[in-house]
Amino acid sequence: MNIFIMRHGCAESLIVNDPQRVLTPVGELEARSMAPVLNSLCQSIDMVYVSSYMRAQQTLHNLKLGGLNVAGQETTDDLIPSGNPQVFKD
């Protein structure tokens, strides 16, 4: 099993509503350019867990636009800053 941990692409400056911060054009390009890198490391991605924050959702969207083939995905609040990432340790 391969596990990849990736943060979102470059996002706009911190504003009052942090969950709604969007990717900058650079962040979109960063995410799209990671797709071939991930594709070279493994043949397929079985599952992606992504936070509900806008910039994380946009990062996954841009990875797919870049050609990343994802079999399944799940949005979880366990990956937001106040979440509980410990649920993924086992």
Contacts in CASP RR format, 6 or more apart in sequence:
PFRMAT RR
TARGET T0000
AUTHOR 0000-0000-0000
METHOD contacts of the structure
MODEL  1
MNIFIMRHGCAESLIVNDPQRVLTPVGELEARSMAPVLNSLCQSIDMVYV
SSYMRAQQTLHNLKLGGLNVAGQETTDDLIPSGNPQVFKD
2 41 0 8 1.000
2 42 0 8 1.000
4 38 0 8 1.000
4 41 0 8 1.000
6 34 0 8 1.000
6 59 0 8 1.000
8 23 0 8 1.000
8 27 0 8 1.000
8 31 0 8 1.000
8 53 0 8 1.000
8 55 0 8 1.000
8 56 0 8 1.000
8 58 0 8 1.000
8 59 0 8 1.000
9 23 0 8 1.000
9 26 0 8 1.000
9 27 0 8 1.000
9 28 0 8 1.000
9 30 0 8 1.000
9 31 0 8 1.000
9 55 0 8 1.000
9 59 0 8 1.000
10 23 0 8 1.000
10 24 0 8 1.000
10 26 0 8 1.000
10 27 0 8 1.000
10 30 0 8 1.000
11 21 0 8 1.000
11 22 0 8 1.000
11 23 0 8 1.000
11 24 0 8 1.000
11 27 0 8 1.000
11 55 0 8 1.000
12 21 0 8 1.000
12 22 0 8 1.000
12 23 0 8 1.000
12 24 0 8 1.000
14 21 0 8 1.000
15 21 0 8 1.000
18 53 0 8 1.000
18 81 0 8 1.000
19 52 0 8 1.000
19 53 0 8 1.000
19 54 0 8 1.000
19 80 0 8 1.000
20 53 0 8 1.000
20 54 0 8 1.000
21 53 0 8 1.000
21 54 0 8 1.000
21 55 0 8 1.000
22 54 0 8 1.000
22 55 0 8 1.000
22 58 0 8 1.000
23 31 0 8 1.000
23 55 0 8 1.000
23 58 0 8 1.000
23 59 0 8 1.000
23 62 0 8 1.000
27 59 0 8 1.000
27 62 0 8 1.000
28 58 0 8 1.000
28 62 0 8 1.000
31 58 0 8 1.000
31 59 0 8 1.000
31 60 0 8 1.000
31 61 0 8 1.000
31 62 0 8 1.000
31 63 0 8 1.000
31 66 0 8 1.000
32 62 0 8 1.000
32 63 0 8 1.000
32 65 0 8 1.000
32 66 0 8 1.000
33 66 0 8 1.000
34 63 0 8 1.000
34 68 0 8 1.000
35 63 0 8 1.000
35 64 0 8 1.000
35 65 0 8 1.000
35 66 0 8 1.000
35 67 0 8 1.000
35 68 0 8 1.000
36 66 0 8 1.000
36 67 0 8 1.000
38 45 0 8 1.000
38 63 0 8 1.000
38 68 0 8 1.000
39 67 0 8 1.000
39 68 0 8 1.000
39 69 0 8 1.000
44 69 0 8 1.000
44 71 0 8 1.000
45 68 0 8 1.000
45 69 0 8 1.000
45 70 0 8 1.000
45 71 0 8 1.000
45 72 0 8 1.000
46 71 0 8 1.000
46 72 0 8 1.000
47 70 0 8 1.000
47 71 0 8 1.000
47 72 0 8 1.000
47 73 0 8 1.000
47 74 0 8 1.000
48 60 0 8 1.000
48 70 0 8 1.000
48 72 0 8 1.000
48 73 0 8 1.000
48 74 0 8 1.000
49 73 0 8 1.000
49 74 0 8 1.000
49 76 0 8 1.000
49 78 0 8 1.000
49 79 0 8 1.000
49 88 0 8 1.000
50 56 0 8 1.000
50 57 0 8 1.000
50 59 0 8 1.000
50 60 0 8 1.000
50 73 0 8 1.000
50 74 0 8 1.000
50 75 0 8 1.000
50 76 0 8 1.000
50 79 0 8 1.000
51 57 0 8 1.000
51 75 0 8 1.000
51 76 0 8 1.000
51 77 0 8 1.000
51 79 0 8 1.000
51 80 0 8 1.000
52 75 0 8 1.000
52 76 0 8 1.000
52 77 0 8 1.000
52 80 0 8 1.000
53 80 0 8 1.000
56 79 0 8 1.000
57 75 0 8 1.000
60 70 0 8 1.000
60 73 0 8 1.000
63 70 0 8 1.000
64 70 0 8 1.000
77 83 0 8 1.000
78 84 0 8 1.000
78 85 0 8 1.000
78 87 0 8 1.000
78 88 0 8 1.000
79 85 0 8 1.000
END
